[in-house]
Structures are given as structure tokens and as C-alpha cells.
């Protein structure tokens, strides 16, 4: 069976359906079967596994997933691609296309209806670059029963997600993802394997769910509030950033100083030097005083 993901076949399909790329949807189709096989191999799928895909395009990655997994559920927002996918994926009876925006979808219900018989579920996708971060955070915060993710994204975002403390890439996104997942860059991908070529370099990251979060805290959302607030201005100290970002922080400098002391963190440090574990200790030290103020602010 001829792969969808070759330049010639892709051009044939686009011409047949008179399809034009929508920049607003971040559509860049993969045209190299070797890259696709490599992506799928990182997901470690078997016929006992299910794969969830976001943004299948014309089905290039979808067909490789269909060959490797027991079932594929793929979310496509662009109605113009539904007849294309019905055609290109007609040889595969284990693919379900869901015409929904993943960011607005009731993923819990869809997982329950489509994937309840599968104990092993992986998200494998060439993500639309303009919404990579919101998609990842939604999938994590929806607490879906997935083993992990193998996803293509802008290399700059991949570097931020996998960054370690003390590096310029490390920030609140690193913490938000690594709290739930072990993260590593699986491969970098040249612009030449896309149609049309994107303006940025790409990378595939592999996220593997931790057996338990990286640190135990009193409240996860409050931890993320503290970590985001610690990077408001990267060049500023953690004390200055927390005064700016916590509710009434400027009026409660002494309470912040006490929490930092209790957590064993020097006020002069910058957010990028703190590990997730240190952020967890700090969030718990701030919790008793600032959590009620924050909840009251967000009623």
C-alpha cells in the first residue's frame, strides 16, 4: 500500500480535493514516511494499544498509527479535511475521526465511549504549533488515562518543556509538564519534510507519565500559580516576582520572606534556579497565608 506521506502522493491528494493550506490552523503536512515510522516507534504501540491524534491533516501519521495500534481516535477541526480523511484512510477500519476542536472537546466522555477497552493509550501527534501549549496542558489537566505522549512541536517549545533548572529555557511550562511527566527530546525534524515547510525548526518530544507527581503539594493549582508568578520577569529575584504576582503581595512582603525562609530559599535567587521540588516546598510554605486570598480573588 502506497504511503500517504510522500511528496507525489500528497500533491495528488491536495489536487484531487482542491485543498489549500490555512495558515490560521497551522497546517504543515509531513511528507517523509521514515520520519513518521520513527515517531510511531517512540510510542511503543501494539495492537493492545490505542492512539489519540490531534490534527491528522490528510492522514499521513494516522495511517502509520492505524498499522501499529488497535485503534486510533483522531481530532480534526477543519471540516474540509473530513472527506479527504474518509478517502485516504478507507483501507483502515480501526480509525475514528472526531470533528471537534480538542481544546473544546469533552475528552473524558470521548475516551469513555471510544477507548474504554484499551488499558494502554498514547497521544501521538504532529501538533498545530500555534496551540501546542494549550493542548498539552488540557490533556494533562483533564487527567486522561494515558501512558504518555509522543508529539511534534516547534523546537523552541520542546526545549522549554524538557529544560532543566538553571538553564535559560527553564520556566513555568517546564514545571507544569514535568510535574506530571518525564520529558525528553526524542528527535529533531528538518523543515524539508513538511509541506509547506514551517518557518521554525521542529522536534518530537516523548512524555511518559510519572507513577506519582514529581512533588507532593497541598494544592496543585496553587503550585502552578507560584511557579508562574516566579517567572513574571526572569531577571528579577523570586522575592520581587512573588510580591508582584501573589494577591496583595506588595503589602505582605514579610509573609513572603517568612515562607522563603521556611522553605530554605534565599530571597535573592531567581525562579529559574529552583527545582520543582523546591517550588513544591515554597508553594506549601506560602499556602496557609496566600491561598485564601487567591481563592477569594477568584470567586
C-alpha positions in Angstrom: 0.0 0.0 0.0 1.4 3.4 -1.1 2.1 5.7 1.9 0.2 9.0 2.0 3.3 10.8 3.2 5.3 11.2 0.0 5.6 14.4 -1.9 3.9 13.0 -5.0 1.0 11.3 -3.2 0.4 14.3 -1.0 0.3 16.6 -4.1 -2.1 14.2 -5.8 -4.5 14.3 -2.8 -4.3 18.0 -2.4 -5.0 18.5 -6.1 -7.9 15.9 -6.1 -9.7 17.8 -3.4 -8.6 21.4 -4.4 -7.2 21.7 -0.8 -5.4 24.9 0.2 -3.5 25.3 3.4 -4.9 27.5 6.1 -2.1 29.3 7.9 -4.5 30.1 10.8 -4.8 26.4 11.5 -1.0 25.8 11.5 -1.3 23.2 8.7 2.1 21.7 7.8 1.8 18.1 6.4 4.6 15.6 6.9 5.9 14.1 3.6 8.5 11.6 4.8 7.4 8.1 5.8 10.7 7.4 7.6 10.1 10.3 10.0 6.6 9.0 10.6 7.8 5.5 11.3 10.3 6.9 13.7 7.7 8.9 15.5 5.4 5.9 15.9 8.3 3.7 17.1 8.9 6.1 20.0 5.3 5.5 21.2 5.9 1.7 21.7 2.4 0.8 20.4 1.0 -2.7 20.0 -2.4 -3.9 18.8 -3.4 -3.8 22.5 -2.7 -0.1 22.5 -4.9 2.9 21.3 -3.5 6.1 19.9 -5.0 9.5 20.1 -4.1 12.0 17.5 -4.7 15.8 17.2 -4.7 17.4 13.7 -4.4 14.4 11.3 -4.3 16.6 8.2 -4.7 14.2 5.2 -3.9 11.1 7.4 -0.1 10.7 6.9 0.6 9.9 10.5 -2.8 8.4 11.1 -2.2 5.5 8.7 1.1 4.6 10.5 -0.7 4.7 13.8 -3.5 2.5 12.4 -1.0 -0.1 11.3 0.7 -0.1 14.7 -2.2 0.3 17.2 -5.5 -1.4 17.9 -7.5 1.8 17.5 -6.9 5.4 16.6 -9.1 8.3 17.6 -8.1 11.5 15.8 -9.4 15.0 16.4 -9.7 17.2 13.3 -11.0 20.8 13.5 -11.0 21.5 9.7 -14.3 20.3 8.1 -12.7 20.5 4.6 -10.4 17.5 5.6 -13.2 15.1 6.6 -13.9 13.8 3.1 -10.2 13.7 2.4 -9.6 11.5 5.5 -12.6 9.3 4.7 -10.9 8.6 1.3 -7.2 8.3 2.4 -8.0 6.2 5.5 -10.6 3.9 3.8 -8.2 0.9 4.0 -8.2 1.1 7.8 -11.3 0.1 9.9 -9.7 1.0 13.2 -9.7 4.8 12.8 -12.3 7.1 14.3 -12.2 10.8 13.2 -13.8 13.2 15.7 -14.7 16.5 14.1 -14.0 18.7 17.2 -11.6 21.2 18.5 -9.6 19.3 21.1 -9.5 22.4 23.3 -13.3 22.4 23.5 -13.9 18.7 23.4 -15.3 16.7 26.3 -12.3 14.4 26.3 -13.4 12.4 29.3 -16.7 11.3 27.5 -14.9 10.6 24.2 -12.3 8.5 25.9 -15.0 6.6 27.8 -17.0 6.0 24.7 -14.2 5.2 22.3 -11.3 3.8 24.3 -12.7 2.1 27.4 -11.5 -1.3 26.3 -7.9 -0.1 26.0 -5.7 0.0 29.1 -2.7 1.4 27.1 -3.4 4.8 25.4 -0.8 7.1 23.9 -1.2 10.6 22.4 0.8 10.7 19.2 0.5 13.8 17.1 2.0 16.5 14.8 0.5 19.3 16.9 -0.6 22.6 15.4 2.3 24.8 16.6 0.1 27.8 17.4 -1.8 25.9 20.1 0.8 23.3 21.3 1.0 24.5 24.9 -2.8 24.8 25.5 -3.4 21.4 24.0 -0.7 19.7 26.2 -1.9 21.5 29.4 -5.5 20.5 28.6 -4.6 16.8 28.1 -2.7 16.8 31.4 -5.3 18.8 33.4 -8.2 16.6 32.1 -6.4 13.7 33.9 -6.9 11.4 31.0 -5.8 7.8 31.4 -2.8 8.0 29.1 0.6 6.4 29.4 2.2 9.4 27.7 2.7 11.4 24.6 4.9 11.5 21.5 4.3 14.8 19.9 5.9 17.1 17.3 6.1 20.7 18.0 8.2 23.8 17.5 11.8 23.0 18.7 11.9 26.1 20.9 8.8 24.9 22.8 10.3 21.4 23.0 13.4 22.9 24.6 11.3 24.7 27.2 9.3 21.7 28.1 12.3 19.5 28.6 14.6 22.1 30.2 16.4 21.6 33.5 16.7 24.2 36.3 19.5 26.8 35.8 19.0 27.0 32.0 17.5 29.9 30.1 14.8 27.7 28.6 13.6 26.5 32.1 10.4 28.1 33.2 6.8 27.6 34.4 6.0 25.5 31.3 8.8 23.1 32.2 7.4 22.8 35.7 3.7 22.4 34.5 4.7 19.5 32.2 7.4 17.8 34.3 5.2 17.8 37.4 3.2 15.1 35.7 5.6 13.6 33.1 9.2 12.6 32.4 10.1 14.7 29.4 12.8 14.1 26.7 13.5 15.3 23.2 13.2 12.1 21.0 14.3 13.6 17.7 14.7 16.9 15.8 13.0 17.2 12.4 14.2 19.3 9.5 11.9 21.8 7.7 12.3 19.9 4.4 10.0 17.1 5.5 6.9 19.3 5.6 4.6 20.7 3.0 4.6 23.7 3.2 7.8 24.0 5.2 7.3 25.8 8.5 9.3 28.9 9.4 10.7 27.2 12.5 12.7 24.1 13.5 10.7 21.2 14.8 11.3 18.5 17.4 9.5 15.4 18.7 9.3 15.0 22.5 8.4 11.9 24.4 6.4 12.4 27.6 6.0 9.5 30.0 3.5 9.7 32.8 5.1 9.5 36.3 3.8 6.9 38.7 3.2 9.9 41.0 3.7 13.7 40.6 7.2 15.0 40.9 6.4 16.5 44.2 3.5 16.2 46.7 1.9 19.5 47.5 -1.2 20.8 49.3 -2.8 22.2 46.1 -1.6 21.7 42.5 -3.2 24.8 41.1 -1.6 26.9 43.8 1.8 25.3 43.0 1.4 26.4 39.3 0.3 29.9 40.4 3.5 30.2 42.5 5.7 28.8 39.7 4.2 31.1 37.0 4.5 34.1 39.3 8.1 33.4 39.9 8.9 33.9 36.2 6.9 37.1 35.6 10.2 38.9 35.0 13.0 36.4 34.6 15.7 38.9 35.6 14.0 39.8 38.9 14.5 37.9 42.2 12.0 35.4 43.4 11.0 37.8 46.2 10.3 40.6 43.7 8.3 38.4 41.4 6.2 36.9 44.2 5.4 40.4 45.5 4.1 41.3 42.1 2.3 38.0 41.3 0.7 36.9 44.7 -2.5 38.5 45.9 -1.6 41.7 47.8 2.0 40.6 47.5 3.4 44.1 47.9 1.6 44.6 51.1 2.7 41.2 52.5 6.4 41.2 51.9 7.1 39.9 55.4 4.9 36.9 54.9 6.7 36.1 51.6 10.1 36.4 53.3 9.0 34.1 56.1 7.8 31.5 53.6 11.0 31.7 51.7 13.0 31.3 54.9 10.8 28.3 55.9 11.4 26.8 52.5 15.2 27.3 52.8 15.2 29.5 49.7 17.3 32.7 49.5 15.1 35.7 48.5 17.8 36.8 46.1 17.5 33.7 43.9 15.8 33.8 40.6 13.0 31.4 39.7 15.0 29.6 37.0 17.3 28.2 39.7 14.6 26.4 41.7 13.9 22.8 41.1 10.3 21.5 41.0 10.8 20.1 44.5 11.9 23.5 45.8 8.8 25.1 44.2 6.7 22.5 45.9 8.2 23.3 49.3 7.8 27.0 48.7 4.2 26.7 47.5 3.3 24.8 50.7 5.1 27.4 52.8 3.0 30.2 51.1 -0.2 28.2 51.1 -1.7 29.0 54.6 -1.5 32.8 54.2 -1.9 33.3 50.4 -4.2 30.5 49.3 -7.3 32.0 51.0 -6.5 35.4 49.4 -6.2 33.8 46.0 -9.4 31.8 46.2 -11.3 34.9 47.4 -9.8 36.9 44.5 -11.1 34.2 42.0 -14.6 33.7 43.3 
